[in-house]
Amino acid sequence: MKPTTDQAQAAVRVCQMLSSYYQPIVVFRYDTHNEVIYVLAVKERQEIEVVIYLSGFWRFI
């Protein structure tokens, strides 16, 4: 499976948001089993985890 167009566009927006706040993205992964995109940004002791669903909706986890 491949990410949907909505999912891919949301991934670009999420990565842009994280980079605008100077958060290095250390993991960017498409999980074929759950069909979600997982993004992990880490700066010092702060971790930000985001999951992006097929619909393009995303949430912090």
N, CA, C and O of each residue as an XYZ file, in Angstrom:
244
protein
N       0.841     -1.189      0.000
C       0.000      0.000      0.000
C       0.880      1.244      0.000
O       2.026      1.227      0.449
N       0.310      2.304     -0.513
C       0.982      3.598     -0.518
C       0.124      4.579      0.270
O      -1.080      4.370      0.423
N       0.734      5.638      0.767
C      -0.059      6.665      1.447
C      -1.049      7.306      0.473
O      -0.794      7.384     -0.729
N      -2.173      7.758      1.009
C      -3.143      8.476      0.185
C      -2.618      9.883     -0.090
O      -1.686     10.350      0.564
N      -3.227     10.546     -1.062
C      -2.844     11.926     -1.367
C      -3.078     12.819     -0.155
O      -2.235     13.654      0.174
N      -4.222     12.646      0.512
C      -4.520     13.445      1.709
C      -3.479     13.199      2.798
O      -3.047     14.129      3.480
N      -3.090     11.957      2.950
C      -2.097     11.586      3.958
C      -0.738     12.218      3.622
O      -0.062     12.746      4.505
N      -0.350     12.164      2.368
C       0.932     12.732      1.947
C       0.956     14.246      2.134
O       1.959     14.798      2.585
N      -0.135     14.917      1.792
C      -0.201     16.365      1.967
C      -0.165     16.741      3.440
O       0.477     17.722      3.816
N      -0.847     15.972      4.272
C      -0.819     16.225      5.715
C       0.589     16.015      6.262
O       1.028     16.752      7.145
N       1.297     15.019      5.744
C       2.670     14.763      6.189
C       3.567     15.961      5.887
O       4.398     16.341      6.712
N       3.401     16.549      4.718
C       4.185     17.740      4.373
C       3.866     18.875      5.336
O       4.776     19.553      5.813
N       2.582     19.092      5.628
C       2.193     20.165      6.553
C       2.751     19.926      7.949
O       3.256     20.855      8.580
N       2.667     18.695      8.438
C       3.172     18.368      9.776
C       4.686     18.568      9.834
O       5.198     19.158     10.785
N       5.396     18.084      8.829
C       6.856     18.241      8.819
C       7.247     19.714      8.725
O       8.213     20.140      9.359
N       6.508     20.489      7.944
C       6.773     21.931      7.857
C       6.538     22.595      9.205
O       7.331     23.436      9.628
N       5.456     22.225      9.883
C       5.154     22.785     11.201
C       6.282     22.470     12.182
O       6.742     23.350     12.909
N       6.721     21.223     12.198
C       7.788     20.826     13.119
C       9.088     21.555     12.804
O       9.768     22.026     13.716
N       9.439     21.654     11.533
C      10.698     22.315     11.180
C      10.633     23.818     11.434
O      11.660     24.439     11.709
N       9.450     24.407     11.347
C       9.303     25.833     11.659
C       9.592     26.121     13.124
O      10.006     27.225     13.477
N       9.374     25.132     13.966
C       9.668     25.274     15.397
C      11.021     24.654     15.751
O      11.298     24.368     16.916
N      11.861     24.448     14.729
C      13.230     23.931     14.912
C      13.265     22.588     15.628
O      14.132     22.342     16.466
N      12.318     21.728     15.291
C      12.282     20.383     15.858
C      12.855     19.407     14.834
O      12.245     19.197     13.785
N      14.009     18.807     15.111
C      14.572     17.832     14.170
C      13.688     16.578     14.071
O      13.304     16.001     15.088
N      13.378     16.172     12.864
C      12.593     14.958     12.634
C      13.571     13.789     12.583
O      14.463     13.745     11.735
N      13.391     12.848     13.496
C      14.324     11.719     13.574
C      13.730     10.429     13.002
O      14.471      9.530     12.608
N      12.402     10.334     12.955
C      11.756      9.159     12.357
C      10.588      9.634     11.494
O       9.758     10.430     11.932
N      10.542      9.133     10.269
C       9.418      9.364      9.363
C       9.152      8.009      8.722
O       9.966      7.514      7.943
N       8.012      7.413      9.052
C       7.772      6.021      8.632
C       6.330      5.821      8.197
O       5.401      6.319      8.834
N       6.155      5.087      7.106
C       4.823      4.660      6.694
C       4.636      3.232      7.169
O       5.359      2.329      6.746
N       3.674      3.030      8.041
C       3.373      1.704      8.593
C       2.358      1.032      7.674
O       1.184      1.402      7.667
N       2.802      0.053      6.904
C       1.918     -0.604      5.936
C       0.846     -1.454      6.604
O      -0.221     -1.667      6.029
N       1.115     -1.937      7.797
C       0.138     -2.768      8.508
C      -1.053     -1.929      8.977
O      -2.205     -2.315      8.776
N      -0.775     -0.787      9.600
C      -1.843      0.082     10.113
C      -2.216      1.198      9.147
O      -3.174      1.932      9.391
N      -1.475      1.334      8.060
C      -1.700      2.361      7.039
C      -1.692      3.770      7.621
O      -2.558      4.587      7.307
N      -0.714      4.043      8.465
C      -0.542      5.375      9.035
C       0.893      5.834      8.795
O       1.802      5.022      8.624
N       1.074      7.146      8.789
C       2.413      7.727      8.762
C       2.740      8.136     10.185
O       1.934      8.770     10.865
N       3.922      7.768     10.622
C       4.389      8.080     11.976
C       5.566      9.041     11.856
O       6.501      8.799     11.093
N       5.512     10.134     12.617
C       6.590     11.122     12.625
C       7.023     11.338     14.065
O       6.194     11.544     14.951
N       8.331     11.289     14.289
C       8.897     11.548     15.614
C       9.917     12.660     15.484
O      10.861     12.566     14.700
N       9.719     13.715     16.260
C      10.669     14.828     16.312
C      11.195     14.917     17.738
O      10.431     14.830     18.699
N      12.505     15.092     17.864
C      13.128     15.131     19.191
C      14.100     16.300     19.246
O      14.933     16.484     18.359
N      13.973     17.084     20.311
C      14.924     18.157     20.575
C      15.199     18.148     22.065
O      14.303     18.369     22.880
N      16.447     17.891     22.407
C      16.864     17.753     23.798
C      16.011     16.686     24.469
O      16.075     15.522     24.075
N      15.224     17.044     25.460
C      14.403     16.042     26.169
C      12.946     16.034     25.718
O      12.132     15.288     26.261
N      12.620     16.850     24.744
C      11.236     16.963     24.290
C      11.007     16.075     23.070
O      11.732     16.174     22.080
N      10.003     15.213     23.143
C       9.622     14.360     22.019
C       8.228     14.745     21.543
O       7.320     14.952     22.348
N       8.071     14.837     20.244
C       6.765     15.090     19.644
C       6.487     13.935     18.696
O       7.252     13.688     17.764
N       5.389     13.228     18.936
C       5.000     12.097     18.102
C       3.676     12.426     17.416
O       2.735     12.901     18.052
N       3.620     12.170     16.123
C       2.421     12.458     15.343
C       2.072     11.231     14.502
O       2.949     10.587     13.926
N       0.783     10.921     14.442
C       0.277      9.869     13.557
C      -0.653     10.533     12.546
O      -1.508     11.343     12.905
N      -0.471     10.174     11.275
C      -1.294     10.730     10.200
C      -2.090      9.582      9.580
O      -1.523      8.599      9.103
N      -3.411      9.727      9.598
C      -4.314      8.673      9.133
C      -4.600      8.794      7.632
O      -4.269      9.805      7.012
N      -5.211      7.765      7.061
C      -5.531      7.730      5.631
C      -6.310      8.958      5.167
O      -6.114      9.436      4.050
N      -7.188      9.464      6.022
C      -8.033     10.608      5.678
C      -7.262     11.918      5.626
O      -7.770     12.922      5.126
N      -6.025     11.912      6.148
C      -5.246     13.147      6.228
C      -5.333     13.795      7.589
O      -4.582     14.726      7.881
N      -6.242     13.317      8.431
C      -6.306     13.835      9.796
C      -5.096     13.322     10.560
O      -4.634     12.206     10.327
N      -4.592     14.129     11.461
C      -3.432     13.730     12.251
C      -3.659     14.114     13.703
O      -4.503     14.951     14.025
N      -2.875     13.474     14.576
C      -2.971     13.802     15.997
C      -1.637     13.519     16.670
O      -0.844     12.693     16.218
N      -1.419     14.233     17.765
C      -0.255     13.974     18.604
C      -0.523     12.718     19.423
O      -1.655     12.474     19.840
N       0.510     11.928     19.651
C       0.346     10.755     20.520
C       1.394     10.800     21.617
O       1.439      9.907     22.463
